[in-house]
Amino acid sequence: MGRVTYRLETVKRRIHNNSGENDILVGASIPQTLRAITVKLAQVKAIKDKRAMLKYTEELLELFGRTEDWAQVAKYSREVQELAFALKEPLKEAKAYQQLSLASSKLGIYTEAILYAQNWLSKSKEAKSEVDELEALLELAVYHINQGESLDEVEISKRAHFDNAQLLLRDAAGLVKRSKALLQIKELLQYKDRFRFFLK
């Protein structure tokens, strides 16, 4: 199962390696950036501007993600999720659940990571974002594999987690097969053959 997990992680990295997003830390230290964003967030909270609050909370979340402070990632992910829900932005809500699942997995709480990833998948579908839906399916499969590997051989649920992972991979394969948008992502083309196993 370790090889499967490694390959799935490689697929996910290749999907997002060329995102082209700007680095908010360029030209500033982490403490400087933190102070600047925190001041801006306090200002927009004072006037109850939820959209601006979402923007600056997302920036803080990204910053703590880069410092790998998973407790803070979880804290700001919850705030982003609540704001995105209030603003009826399912894709941003999906991203918040993605970060919550990541933080839980980094802390070794795979049961929690699975629950958050299920919400991530649900919100990605609601937002009609096939790229996010695919990544959520792959991540959820990884979490089920990790949870299965953490259990003793005698536990019945160990096999269930591996079975769930295989079902999720079949869903991912089916999504890639029928989605024109996903097939245009060149990073996925080289993995098409690997997905075929799950379509049998």
Contacts in CASP RR format, 6 or more apart in sequence:
PFRMAT RR
TARGET T0000
AUTHOR 0000-0000-0000
METHOD contacts of the structure
MODEL  1
MGRVTYRLETVKRRIHNNSGENDILVGASIPQTLRAITVKLAQVKAIKDK
RAMLKYTEELLELFGRTEDWAQVAKYSREVQELAFALKEPLKEAKAYQQL
SLASSKLGIYTEAILYAQNWLSKSKEAKSEVDELEALLELAVYHINQGES
LDEVEISKRAHFDNAQLLLRDAAGLVKRSKALLQIKELLQYKDRFRFFLK
1 145 0 8 1.000
1 148 0 8 1.000
1 149 0 8 1.000
1 162 0 8 1.000
2 145 0 8 1.000
2 149 0 8 1.000
4 145 0 8 1.000
4 165 0 8 1.000
5 142 0 8 1.000
5 145 0 8 1.000
5 146 0 8 1.000
7 194 0 8 1.000
8 138 0 8 1.000
8 141 0 8 1.000
8 142 0 8 1.000
9 142 0 8 1.000
11 138 0 8 1.000
11 187 0 8 1.000
11 188 0 8 1.000
11 191 0 8 1.000
12 135 0 8 1.000
12 138 0 8 1.000
12 139 0 8 1.000
14 187 0 8 1.000
14 188 0 8 1.000
14 191 0 8 1.000
15 131 0 8 1.000
15 134 0 8 1.000
15 135 0 8 1.000
15 185 0 8 1.000
15 187 0 8 1.000
15 188 0 8 1.000
16 135 0 8 1.000
17 187 0 8 1.000
18 187 0 8 1.000
24 33 0 8 1.000
24 59 0 8 1.000
24 62 0 8 1.000
24 63 0 8 1.000
25 33 0 8 1.000
25 63 0 8 1.000
25 66 0 8 1.000
28 36 0 8 1.000
30 63 0 8 1.000
30 67 0 8 1.000
33 63 0 8 1.000
34 60 0 8 1.000
34 63 0 8 1.000
37 56 0 8 1.000
37 59 0 8 1.000
37 60 0 8 1.000
37 63 0 8 1.000
38 60 0 8 1.000
40 52 0 8 1.000
40 56 0 8 1.000
41 53 0 8 1.000
41 56 0 8 1.000
41 57 0 8 1.000
41 60 0 8 1.000
44 52 0 8 1.000
44 53 0 8 1.000
44 56 0 8 1.000
45 53 0 8 1.000
50 83 0 8 1.000
50 86 0 8 1.000
50 87 0 8 1.000
51 87 0 8 1.000
53 83 0 8 1.000
54 80 0 8 1.000
54 83 0 8 1.000
54 84 0 8 1.000
54 87 0 8 1.000
54 89 0 8 1.000
54 92 0 8 1.000
57 76 0 8 1.000
57 79 0 8 1.000
57 80 0 8 1.000
57 83 0 8 1.000
58 80 0 8 1.000
58 92 0 8 1.000
60 72 0 8 1.000
60 76 0 8 1.000
61 73 0 8 1.000
61 76 0 8 1.000
61 77 0 8 1.000
61 80 0 8 1.000
61 96 0 8 1.000
61 99 0 8 1.000
64 72 0 8 1.000
64 73 0 8 1.000
64 76 0 8 1.000
65 72 0 8 1.000
65 73 0 8 1.000
65 99 0 8 1.000
68 106 0 8 1.000
70 102 0 8 1.000
70 103 0 8 1.000
70 106 0 8 1.000
70 107 0 8 1.000
71 103 0 8 1.000
73 99 0 8 1.000
73 102 0 8 1.000
73 103 0 8 1.000
74 99 0 8 1.000
74 100 0 8 1.000
74 103 0 8 1.000
74 104 0 8 1.000
76 99 0 8 1.000
77 96 0 8 1.000
77 97 0 8 1.000
77 99 0 8 1.000
77 100 0 8 1.000
77 103 0 8 1.000
78 96 0 8 1.000
78 100 0 8 1.000
80 92 0 8 1.000
80 93 0 8 1.000
80 95 0 8 1.000
80 96 0 8 1.000
80 99 0 8 1.000
81 93 0 8 1.000
81 96 0 8 1.000
81 97 0 8 1.000
81 100 0 8 1.000
83 92 0 8 1.000
84 90 0 8 1.000
84 92 0 8 1.000
84 93 0 8 1.000
84 95 0 8 1.000
84 96 0 8 1.000
85 93 0 8 1.000
90 123 0 8 1.000
90 124 0 8 1.000
90 126 0 8 1.000
90 127 0 8 1.000
91 123 0 8 1.000
91 124 0 8 1.000
91 127 0 8 1.000
91 129 0 8 1.000
91 132 0 8 1.000
93 123 0 8 1.000
94 119 0 8 1.000
94 120 0 8 1.000
94 123 0 8 1.000
94 124 0 8 1.000
94 126 0 8 1.000
94 127 0 8 1.000
94 129 0 8 1.000
94 132 0 8 1.000
94 136 0 8 1.000
95 132 0 8 1.000
97 116 0 8 1.000
97 117 0 8 1.000
97 119 0 8 1.000
97 120 0 8 1.000
97 123 0 8 1.000
98 116 0 8 1.000
98 117 0 8 1.000
98 120 0 8 1.000
98 132 0 8 1.000
98 135 0 8 1.000
98 136 0 8 1.000
98 139 0 8 1.000
100 116 0 8 1.000
100 119 0 8 1.000
101 113 0 8 1.000
101 114 0 8 1.000
101 116 0 8 1.000
101 117 0 8 1.000
101 120 0 8 1.000
101 139 0 8 1.000
101 143 0 8 1.000
102 113 0 8 1.000
104 110 0 8 1.000
104 112 0 8 1.000
104 113 0 8 1.000
104 116 0 8 1.000
105 113 0 8 1.000
105 143 0 8 1.000
105 146 0 8 1.000
110 143 0 8 1.000
110 146 0 8 1.000
110 147 0 8 1.000
110 150 0 8 1.000
111 147 0 8 1.000
113 143 0 8 1.000
114 140 0 8 1.000
114 143 0 8 1.000
114 144 0 8 1.000
114 147 0 8 1.000
117 136 0 8 1.000
117 139 0 8 1.000
117 140 0 8 1.000
117 143 0 8 1.000
118 140 0 8 1.000
120 132 0 8 1.000
120 136 0 8 1.000
120 139 0 8 1.000
120 140 0 8 1.000
121 133 0 8 1.000
121 136 0 8 1.000
121 137 0 8 1.000
121 140 0 8 1.000
124 132 0 8 1.000
124 133 0 8 1.000
124 135 0 8 1.000
124 136 0 8 1.000
125 133 0 8 1.000
130 175 0 8 1.000
130 179 0 8 1.000
130 181 0 8 1.000
130 182 0 8 1.000
131 181 0 8 1.000
131 182 0 8 1.000
131 185 0 8 1.000
133 175 0 8 1.000
134 172 0 8 1.000
134 175 0 8 1.000
134 176 0 8 1.000
134 179 0 8 1.000
134 182 0 8 1.000
137 168 0 8 1.000
137 169 0 8 1.000
137 171 0 8 1.000
137 172 0 8 1.000
137 175 0 8 1.000
138 168 0 8 1.000
138 169 0 8 1.000
138 172 0 8 1.000
140 168 0 8 1.000
141 164 0 8 1.000
141 165 0 8 1.000
141 166 0 8 1.000
141 168 0 8 1.000
141 169 0 8 1.000
141 172 0 8 1.000
142 165 0 8 1.000
144 161 0 8 1.000
144 162 0 8 1.000
144 164 0 8 1.000
144 165 0 8 1.000
144 168 0 8 1.000
145 161 0 8 1.000
145 162 0 8 1.000
145 165 0 8 1.000
147 161 0 8 1.000
148 157 0 8 1.000
148 158 0 8 1.000
148 161 0 8 1.000
148 162 0 8 1.000
151 157 0 8 1.000
151 158 0 8 1.000
151 161 0 8 1.000
152 158 0 8 1.000
166 198 0 8 1.000
169 195 0 8 1.000
169 198 0 8 1.000
170 198 0 8 1.000
170 199 0 8 1.000
172 195 0 8 1.000
172 198 0 8 1.000
173 195 0 8 1.000
173 196 0 8 1.000
173 198 0 8 1.000
173 199 0 8 1.000
174 195 0 8 1.000
174 198 0 8 1.000
174 199 0 8 1.000
175 182 0 8 1.000
176 182 0 8 1.000
176 183 0 8 1.000
176 188 0 8 1.000
176 192 0 8 1.000
176 195 0 8 1.000
177 195 0 8 1.000
177 199 0 8 1.000
182 188 0 8 1.000
183 189 0 8 1.000
183 192 0 8 1.000
END
